[in-house]
Amino acid sequence: MLSSLWNLGAFIVALSILVAVHEFGHFWVARKCGVKVHRFSIGFGKVLFKWFDKQGTEFAVAAIPLGGYVKMLDGRIDKLSAGDEAFAFDQKTVWQRIAIVSAGPVANFILAVIAFFFMYMIGVNSAKPIVETTEFNSPMSVLQDEKHFQVVAINNQAVEDWDSLNLALVNQIGENQFNITIQPLKDSHQPLKNNNAGLSSEPTKSFTVSLQDWQFDPKTESIISSLGFIPYRPAIYLEVGQLTKGGAADKAGLRIGDKLLSIDGEKLNNWQQFVALIQKNAQQTLQLEIERGTITQTVKLTPAARKLESELIQGHIGVSPAMETYPEEYRVKLQFGPLAALDRAIEQTGVLTKLTFNTIVKLVTGDISVKNLSGPVAIAKGAGMSANYGIEYFLGFLALISVNLGLMNLIPLPVLDGGHLLYYFFEVVTGKAVPERVQEIGFRIGGAILITLMLIAILNDFDLL
């Protein structure tokens, strides 16, 4: 429940920022073009509070935080009084109207650059893409003879951490193949420095990965695991590393450093086996054999029960394993000074824009299934998770969604900004405005397509497709 409320809160904050920036783009350029603005609203429905500026524009925050709008004086809708023509949107030149409409998406791209700028100024802790091995009979099995390597590029596009690798791989959805460049590592503590192949004695290797038989379900797996990468992970020991005060393990008398030997006579071989037994035995008393120092003893352990979102009951005891220290040289902190951060922010915005554009094209051509569309529930979960990790990750999430919103609005679909721009560019070419009746038909068709896509996305969220 608390997790859902947190996700909802983070989603509302993110959406409100995105909408406010998008609508401010329209508002600011409209004002510069001399258009009278009646209302600037964040949200729909009942107005919660409002205020007016010196030019008479009403600024409002409404009850339903799922969008917003800027209401301008428009002779097609409003009855114009004498002298109002100069301030009406429809009376402006076609290039002024194009500027006003395109300002919303442009503002979203600018927001993405700003968000990335502050993210890189704060610094993002990440990990280099070190791969231990690859799964047999997977697309990555072409690298089955390679053990312990760092991925340095996808299709000659450099990658420096798992996030950039993930984005590069997402861009391969719908393709037949891609090229991967790796840097073999001599041992478990010699990753590539700054991803510069020249600093390693091991030569880089390139492979072509076929995607002909690749199946990817984003609801059940990550793109990394679906391709067959097995990332490097520190060794996990069958030993208590941390205890939650008041948890079932703490109440049973377990201590940090206890080695776990067996449960109800079943020998424990790894931590995953131990977790599985705990999870399926909620509120069942278990006989846990442990080794404390040189003494072997048995304790009674009763896992507490918790209900998952799927309504399943799962046992938990409030304990974490002892594990090998993650090598410091495998970590990377993406933090830069102002100029470098701005350069990186612009570059990353460009990468996301290209990725989003390619995804839209592949959806239209059928290379990507509509089952990959995400709706508000998935976005809310993403907002909540990124907010949990810290402000720098939330800024990255905000930039990602802002780029998506900006580009989606430029799709030449009536009811979206791109649809309006399509009509105005037709006017530029022909010298005549698109007839109102044709525009109205286009808006109805566009609205129907948009509602259908939104419905598909929502159904995907609830796994109903």
Backbone torsions as a table, in degrees:
resi	resn	phi	psi	omega
1	MET	NA	-49.5	179.2
2	LEU	-62.9	-37.2	178.2
3	SER	-63.2	-41.6	179.4
4	SER	-65.0	-40.9	179.1
5	LEU	-65.9	-39.6	178.2
6	TRP	-63.7	-44.5	178.1
7	ASN	-60.8	-42.8	-179.4
8	LEU	-63.6	-44.4	-180.0
9	GLY	-62.1	-44.7	179.2
10	ALA	-64.7	-37.9	178.5
11	PHE	-64.0	-43.9	-179.5
12	ILE	-64.1	-42.3	178.7
13	VAL	-62.6	-48.1	-178.9
14	ALA	-62.4	-47.0	-177.9
15	LEU	-64.7	-39.7	180.0
16	SER	-62.6	-41.6	178.3
17	ILE	-64.1	-46.2	-178.4
18	LEU	-61.7	-45.5	-179.1
19	VAL	-66.5	-44.2	-178.4
20	ALA	-60.0	-43.1	-179.8
21	VAL	-67.5	-44.8	179.9
22	HIS	-59.4	-49.5	-178.0
23	GLU	-70.1	-31.5	177.2
24	PHE	-64.2	-34.1	175.8
25	GLY	-58.0	-50.0	176.9
26	HIS	-59.0	-46.5	-175.2
27	PHE	-62.0	-48.3	-174.4
28	TRP	-64.5	-45.6	-179.5
29	VAL	-69.3	-36.3	177.2
30	ALA	-60.6	-44.6	177.4
31	ARG	-60.3	-43.4	-179.8
32	LYS	-63.9	-28.5	179.5
33	CYS	-89.1	2.8	176.6
34	GLY	82.0	21.5	178.9
35	VAL	-88.5	136.3	177.3
36	LYS	-79.6	128.0	-179.6
37	VAL	-107.1	119.7	-179.8
38	HIS	-76.2	-46.7	-173.4
39	ARG	-147.1	142.8	171.3
40	PHE	-121.4	108.9	-173.7
41	SER	-119.1	133.5	169.6
42	ILE	-104.5	113.0	-175.8
43	GLY	97.2	169.3	179.7
44	PHE	-123.6	170.6	176.4
45	GLY	85.2	-151.3	-175.6
46	LYS	-62.2	132.3	179.4
47	VAL	-75.9	124.6	-179.9
48	LEU	-83.5	-44.3	172.7
49	PHE	-156.0	158.5	-175.7
50	LYS	-153.7	162.9	174.0
51	TRP	-153.5	166.0	-176.7
52	PHE	-122.7	144.1	174.8
53	ASP	-95.0	-177.2	-175.0
54	LYS	-66.7	-21.6	-179.8
55	GLN	-93.5	6.6	175.4
56	GLY	86.6	6.2	177.5
57	THR	-75.8	132.8	177.2
58	GLU	-91.0	123.9	175.3
59	PHE	-103.4	124.6	-173.0
60	ALA	-133.2	148.7	170.5
61	VAL	-117.9	119.2	-175.0
62	ALA	-104.2	170.8	-168.6
63	ALA	-73.1	-29.2	-176.0
64	ILE	-102.5	101.7	-172.3
65	PRO	-82.7	52.4	-177.1
66	LEU	-117.1	29.1	179.6
67	GLY	154.4	-159.3	179.7
68	GLY	-179.0	178.0	-178.8
69	TYR	-162.8	160.3	172.0
70	VAL	-119.8	120.4	-179.6
71	LYS	-99.4	114.0	-178.6
72	MET	-105.5	157.3	173.5
73	LEU	-63.8	126.9	-174.9
74	ASP	-145.3	120.7	-177.5
75	GLY	-64.7	-16.5	178.3
76	ARG	-78.0	-17.3	-177.9
77	ILE	-118.0	-44.9	-175.9
78	ASP	-93.8	152.8	172.7
79	LYS	-85.9	115.7	-174.7
80	LEU	-83.7	132.0	175.1
81	SER	-84.6	169.9	179.5
82	ALA	-59.6	128.1	179.1
83	GLY	90.1	-7.3	-178.5
84	ASP	-79.5	-18.8	-175.0
85	GLU	-55.7	-35.2	-177.0
86	ALA	-68.0	-18.2	-176.7
87	PHE	-108.7	5.8	-177.4
88	ALA	-89.8	140.0	-178.5
89	PHE	-59.3	-45.7	-174.3
90	ASP	-70.6	-11.6	-179.7
91	GLN	-94.9	-3.5	179.1
92	LYS	-78.6	162.3	179.3
93	THR	-64.7	159.1	-178.1
94	VAL	-62.0	-35.2	179.3
95	TRP	-70.1	-32.8	175.0
96	GLN	-67.2	-40.4	178.2
97	ARG	-65.3	-39.1	176.9
98	ILE	-62.1	-42.6	-179.9
99	ALA	-62.6	-42.9	-178.2
100	ILE	-65.1	-44.5	-177.1
101	VAL	-70.5	-41.5	-177.4
102	SER	-74.7	-15.4	-176.9
103	ALA	-64.1	-30.6	179.3
104	GLY	-62.9	-57.0	176.9
105	PRO	-60.1	-38.8	179.0
106	VAL	-60.6	-40.2	178.6
107	ALA	-61.1	-35.2	178.4
108	ASN	-67.3	-37.9	176.7
109	PHE	-67.0	-38.6	177.3
110	ILE	-64.7	-40.8	177.1
111	LEU	-60.1	-40.7	179.6
112	ALA	-60.9	-44.0	179.0
113	VAL	-62.0	-43.8	-179.8
114	ILE	-64.2	-44.3	-179.5
115	ALA	-62.9	-45.6	178.2
116	PHE	-64.3	-37.2	179.4
117	PHE	-58.0	-50.5	-179.6
118	PHE	-69.0	-32.4	177.2
119	MET	-61.9	-46.2	-179.1
120	TYR	-73.3	-27.8	175.5
121	MET	-68.7	-42.6	177.7
122	ILE	-67.4	-42.1	-178.9
123	GLY	101.3	136.5	-179.1
124	VAL	-118.6	121.6	176.2
125	ASN	-79.9	127.6	-178.4
126	SER	-144.3	-173.3	-178.9
127	ALA	-131.4	143.4	177.3
128	LYS	-68.9	147.4	-177.1
129	PRO	-77.1	76.6	178.3
130	ILE	-91.9	123.8	-178.2
131	VAL	-109.6	129.5	-179.5
132	GLU	-77.5	-45.6	178.6
133	THR	-165.6	-174.8	179.0
134	THR	-128.4	156.1	-177.1
135	GLU	-78.4	141.9	175.9
136	PHE	-66.8	144.7	176.9
137	ASN	60.9	37.9	175.0
138	SER	-126.0	166.3	177.5
139	PRO	-53.1	-34.7	-178.0
140	MET	-81.3	1.2	179.7
141	SER	-66.2	-10.2	173.6
142	VAL	-63.7	-17.8	178.0
143	LEU	-103.8	21.7	-170.9
144	GLN	-62.8	-21.6	178.3
145	ASP	-85.9	-6.3	-179.0
146	GLU	-95.1	129.3	178.5
147	LYS	-125.3	130.7	175.8
148	HIS	61.1	90.0	-179.4
149	PHE	-145.5	164.9	176.9
150	GLN	-111.3	130.8	175.1
151	VAL	-77.6	127.2	-177.5
152	VAL	-113.9	-19.0	-179.8
153	ALA	-162.6	149.0	171.4
154	ILE	-122.9	120.4	-175.4
155	ASN	51.0	43.1	179.1
156	ASN	66.5	9.7	173.8
157	GLN	-94.3	117.7	-176.4
158	ALA	-63.2	140.4	173.4
159	VAL	-124.8	141.2	-175.3
160	GLU	-121.7	-14.6	177.0
161	ASP	-150.4	178.1	-176.9
162	TRP	-64.6	-32.7	179.9
163	ASP	-65.4	-46.1	-179.8
164	SER	-68.3	-32.4	174.8
165	LEU	-65.9	-42.5	179.8
166	ASN	-59.9	-45.0	179.4
167	LEU	-63.7	-42.1	179.9
168	ALA	-63.0	-36.1	-179.8
169	LEU	-75.3	-36.8	176.6
170	VAL	-57.4	-35.4	-179.4
171	ASN	-68.3	-11.5	-179.8
172	GLN	-91.0	-7.8	178.8
173	ILE	-59.7	130.0	-178.7
174	GLY	91.5	-8.2	178.1
175	GLU	-88.7	165.7	179.4
176	ASN	-89.6	-26.9	-178.5
177	GLN	-164.9	166.7	172.0
178	PHE	-149.9	164.6	-179.8
179	ASN	-105.6	134.2	179.2
180	ILE	-121.4	135.4	177.0
181	THR	-113.6	128.6	-177.6
182	ILE	-123.9	158.8	174.8
183	GLN	-118.7	105.9	177.4
184	PRO	-60.7	142.6	179.2
185	LEU	-109.6	138.1	-176.6
186	LYS	-68.2	-40.5	178.9
187	ASP	-144.3	-176.3	-172.7
188	SER	-76.0	1.1	-178.7
189	HIS	-135.2	37.9	176.8
190	GLN	-134.6	67.4	176.1
191	PRO	-74.5	164.2	178.9
192	LEU	-65.7	134.5	177.6
193	LYS	-85.6	123.6	178.0
194	ASN	56.4	23.2	179.9
195	ASN	56.3	28.4	-179.2
196	ASN	-100.5	108.5	-174.8
197	ALA	-60.4	-25.1	-178.5
198	GLY	-68.5	-15.1	-178.7
199	LEU	-91.2	2.8	-178.9
200	SER	-117.3	144.1	178.5
201	SER	-78.1	-17.4	179.7
202	GLU	-85.3	129.1	178.7
203	PRO	-71.2	148.9	176.7
204	THR	-73.9	156.9	177.8
205	LYS	-129.0	146.4	178.5
206	SER	-121.1	143.0	-179.5
207	PHE	-136.9	150.4	172.8
208	THR	-100.1	123.7	-177.5
209	VAL	-103.8	120.8	179.3
210	SER	-83.0	137.9	178.5
211	LEU	-114.4	17.0	-175.1
212	GLN	-58.9	-42.1	-176.2
213	ASP	-107.1	16.2	-175.4
214	TRP	-78.1	130.4	175.7
215	GLN	-119.4	127.4	-177.3
216	PHE	-130.1	121.4	176.0
217	ASP	-114.6	102.1	-176.1
218	PRO	-63.7	-14.6	-179.9
219	LYS	-77.8	-24.7	-172.5
220	THR	-117.1	-11.9	-176.2
221	GLU	-153.7	161.2	174.9
222	SER	-86.4	160.1	179.9
223	ILE	-67.5	-29.2	178.3
224	ILE	-62.9	-50.1	-177.8
225	SER	-71.5	-34.7	-177.6
226	SER	-65.6	-29.3	178.9
227	LEU	-80.7	-18.1	176.6
228	GLY	106.3	12.8	174.1
229	PHE	-72.9	137.5	170.7
230	ILE	-116.6	97.2	-175.4
231	PRO	-64.5	155.6	173.9
232	TYR	-66.8	134.7	174.8
233	ARG	-135.6	141.2	176.7
234	PRO	-61.0	149.2	179.2
235	ALA	-62.5	135.2	177.8
236	ILE	-106.1	130.9	-176.7
237	TYR	-103.5	152.3	174.3
238	LEU	-79.4	67.1	-175.0
239	GLU	-149.4	140.8	-179.7
240	VAL	-70.4	120.6	179.1
241	GLY	-101.3	-39.3	179.7
242	GLN	-144.0	149.9	178.4
243	LEU	-126.8	140.3	172.8
244	THR	-87.5	122.7	-178.5
245	LYS	-61.1	128.6	179.7
246	GLY	86.3	-3.5	178.7
247	GLY	-76.0	172.8	-177.4
248	ALA	-59.9	-39.3	-179.7
249	ALA	-66.8	-40.5	178.3
250	ASP	-63.6	-43.5	179.7
251	LYS	-65.1	-31.1	-179.4
252	ALA	-76.5	-10.1	178.2
253	GLY	94.5	12.0	177.4
254	LEU	-67.1	151.5	179.6
255	ARG	-129.5	154.6	175.9
256	ILE	-61.3	131.1	-178.0
257	GLY	102.6	-13.9	177.4
258	ASP	-62.8	133.2	175.8
259	LYS	-94.6	136.5	-175.1
260	LEU	-96.2	123.6	-173.8
261	LEU	-106.2	-48.5	-177.5
262	SER	-158.6	161.5	174.7
263	ILE	-127.7	121.1	-178.9
264	ASP	49.8	40.3	177.6
265	GLY	85.0	-8.6	179.6
266	GLU	-87.1	118.3	-178.5
267	LYS	-63.8	135.8	178.9
268	LEU	-92.8	128.7	-178.2
269	ASN	-106.1	-26.4	-179.9
270	ASN	-157.5	168.5	-176.2
271	TRP	-66.1	-37.2	-179.4
272	GLN	-60.2	-39.5	177.6
273	GLN	-63.4	-42.6	178.8
274	PHE	-61.5	-46.0	179.9
275	VAL	-61.3	-43.5	-179.4
276	ALA	-60.8	-41.4	-179.8
277	LEU	-67.7	-39.0	178.2
278	ILE	-65.6	-44.2	-175.5
279	GLN	-65.3	-32.5	-176.8
280	LYS	-93.1	5.0	-179.3
281	ASN	-124.7	45.5	178.3
282	ALA	-60.2	131.9	176.8
283	GLN	61.3	21.1	175.1
284	GLN	-109.4	130.1	-179.5
285	THR	-75.4	125.4	-177.2
286	LEU	-115.4	150.3	175.0
287	GLN	-97.5	105.8	-177.1
288	LEU	-102.6	120.3	178.2
289	GLU	-92.6	130.1	-177.8
290	ILE	-131.4	163.6	173.6
291	GLU	-119.3	118.3	-179.5
292	ARG	-117.6	106.8	-173.7
293	GLY	68.3	-118.7	178.7
294	THR	-106.0	5.5	-175.3
295	ILE	-107.1	132.7	173.4
296	THR	-99.3	131.6	-179.6
297	GLN	-147.4	166.3	-179.3
298	THR	-116.7	135.0	176.5
299	VAL	-122.7	151.4	175.9
300	LYS	-89.8	125.1	-175.5
301	LEU	-125.9	123.3	179.2
302	THR	-117.5	101.6	-179.3
303	PRO	-60.6	136.8	174.4
304	ALA	-74.8	162.6	-177.9
305	ALA	-108.4	141.2	172.8
306	ARG	-138.5	145.7	-177.7
307	LYS	-96.0	128.0	177.9
308	LEU	-83.3	170.0	177.9
309	GLU	-61.0	-27.7	179.0
310	SER	-80.7	5.2	179.8
311	GLU	75.5	1.3	176.4
312	LEU	-74.8	147.4	177.1
313	ILE	-96.2	131.4	-175.9
314	GLN	-131.0	140.0	178.6
315	GLY	-83.6	149.5	174.7
316	HIS	-153.6	152.3	-174.4
317	ILE	-127.7	-4.0	177.8
318	GLY	73.9	53.0	-179.8
319	VAL	-142.2	144.8	175.8
320	SER	-122.2	151.0	-175.9
321	PRO	-81.2	157.5	167.3
322	ALA	-77.0	141.1	-179.1
323	MET	-145.8	162.9	177.6
324	GLU	-62.8	142.3	178.5
325	THR	-65.6	132.9	179.3
326	TYR	-68.5	125.8	-176.3
327	PRO	-57.5	129.8	-178.4
328	GLU	-60.8	-33.9	-178.5
329	GLU	-72.4	-8.3	175.7
330	TYR	-88.9	-10.1	-179.2
331	ARG	-89.8	157.2	175.1
332	VAL	-146.0	135.1	175.7
333	LYS	-112.8	116.2	-179.6
334	LEU	-87.4	90.3	-179.0
335	GLN	-136.4	132.8	-173.6
336	PHE	-138.3	164.2	172.7
337	GLY	-74.1	173.6	-174.1
338	PRO	-53.3	-49.8	-176.3
339	LEU	-68.3	-44.7	179.1
340	ALA	-66.3	-37.0	178.8
341	ALA	-64.8	-39.6	177.9
342	LEU	-65.4	-42.7	178.4
343	ASP	-61.1	-45.4	178.6
344	ARG	-64.6	-38.1	-179.5
345	ALA	-63.5	-43.3	178.9
346	ILE	-66.1	-42.6	179.4
347	GLU	-62.1	-46.1	-178.0
348	GLN	-66.6	-36.4	176.2
349	THR	-62.7	-40.2	177.3
350	GLY	-64.3	-41.3	178.7
351	VAL	-61.7	-46.4	-179.5
352	LEU	-66.5	-37.0	178.3
353	THR	-62.7	-45.2	178.9
354	LYS	-63.6	-42.7	179.6
355	LEU	-62.4	-45.9	-179.3
356	THR	-64.3	-42.8	179.3
357	PHE	-61.5	-46.2	179.3
358	ASN	-61.3	-37.8	179.4
359	THR	-65.1	-42.9	179.0
360	ILE	-61.4	-45.1	179.5
361	VAL	-60.6	-43.1	-178.7
362	LYS	-68.4	-30.9	174.7
363	LEU	-66.3	-41.2	-179.6
364	VAL	-67.7	-40.4	-177.6
365	THR	-81.7	-10.5	178.9
366	GLY	89.3	5.0	178.6
367	ASP	-71.2	-22.7	175.3
368	ILE	-120.8	134.6	-179.9
369	SER	-73.2	148.7	176.0
370	VAL	-65.8	-11.7	177.1
371	LYS	-66.9	-12.9	178.4
372	ASN	-85.7	-5.1	177.6
373	LEU	-70.2	138.8	177.7
374	SER	-113.7	143.9	179.7
375	GLY	-107.3	-165.7	-175.3
376	PRO	-61.9	-31.1	-178.8
377	VAL	-66.9	-46.4	179.2
378	ALA	-64.3	-39.4	179.3
379	ILE	-66.2	-39.7	178.3
380	ALA	-62.0	-42.2	178.1
381	LYS	-62.7	-41.5	178.1
382	GLY	-63.1	-40.1	178.6
383	ALA	-64.0	-43.9	-179.4
384	GLY	-64.6	-43.2	-179.4
385	MET	-64.9	-44.3	-178.9
386	SER	-66.1	-36.8	177.7
387	ALA	-66.2	-33.0	177.7
388	ASN	-63.3	-36.6	-176.0
389	TYR	-76.3	-24.0	179.9
390	GLY	137.4	165.4	-175.6
391	ILE	-61.0	-35.6	-177.9
392	GLU	-65.2	-36.2	178.7
393	TYR	-74.4	-35.2	176.8
394	PHE	-65.2	-37.2	177.0
395	LEU	-63.5	-40.6	177.3
396	GLY	-63.3	-41.9	177.2
397	PHE	-62.9	-43.5	179.9
398	LEU	-60.3	-42.1	178.7
399	ALA	-63.9	-42.8	179.3
400	LEU	-58.9	-49.9	-178.3
401	ILE	-68.7	-33.5	179.6
402	SER	-64.8	-41.8	176.7
403	VAL	-62.9	-44.3	178.9
404	ASN	-60.4	-44.7	-179.7
405	LEU	-63.8	-43.1	-179.8
406	GLY	-62.7	-45.5	-177.7
407	LEU	-72.5	-39.5	178.4
408	MET	-60.4	-37.1	179.9
409	ASN	-69.9	-17.1	179.2
410	LEU	-90.2	-3.0	175.2
411	ILE	-60.9	130.3	-177.0
412	PRO	-72.1	60.9	-179.2
413	LEU	-116.5	118.9	178.6
414	PRO	-49.1	143.6	-172.7
415	VAL	90.3	-22.3	172.2
416	LEU	-94.6	165.1	178.8
417	ASP	-57.7	-38.3	-179.9
418	GLY	-62.2	-33.8	177.0
419	GLY	-66.2	-42.6	176.3
420	HIS	-62.0	-42.8	179.7
421	LEU	-62.7	-35.9	177.6
422	LEU	-59.7	-44.2	178.1
423	TYR	-63.0	-41.9	-176.5
424	TYR	-71.3	-35.5	177.2
425	PHE	-70.3	-31.0	172.4
426	PHE	-61.4	-40.9	178.5
427	GLU	-65.3	-37.5	178.3
428	VAL	-62.5	-43.7	-176.7
429	VAL	-71.9	-44.4	-174.3
430	THR	-91.9	-20.1	-176.4
431	GLY	81.5	2.4	-179.6
432	LYS	-129.2	143.4	178.1
433	ALA	-72.1	148.6	175.0
434	VAL	-64.5	129.7	-178.6
435	PRO	-52.7	143.3	-178.1
436	GLU	-56.4	-39.3	-178.1
437	ARG	-64.2	-40.8	178.4
438	VAL	-66.0	-41.2	178.3
439	GLN	-61.8	-42.1	-178.0
440	GLU	-63.8	-42.1	177.5
441	ILE	-62.9	-42.5	179.2
442	GLY	-61.8	-40.8	179.8
443	PHE	-64.2	-38.0	179.5
444	ARG	-67.4	-43.8	178.8
445	ILE	-65.0	-45.6	179.4
446	GLY	-61.3	-40.9	178.7
447	GLY	-63.0	-40.1	-179.9
448	ALA	-65.9	-42.2	178.9
449	ILE	-64.3	-43.0	-178.4
450	LEU	-64.4	-42.7	178.5
451	ILE	-63.9	-39.1	178.5
452	THR	-62.5	-45.1	179.4
453	LEU	-64.0	-40.2	178.2
454	MET	-64.5	-39.3	178.7
455	LEU	-65.1	-41.5	178.4
456	ILE	-62.2	-43.7	-179.6
457	ALA	-62.1	-42.4	179.9
458	ILE	-66.7	-41.9	177.5
459	LEU	-62.5	-37.9	176.5
460	ASN	-62.1	-38.8	179.8
461	ASP	-58.2	-38.2	-176.9
462	PHE	-98.8	12.6	175.7
463	ASP	56.6	42.9	-179.1
464	LEU	-103.3	2.2	177.9
465	LEU	-114.0	NA	NA
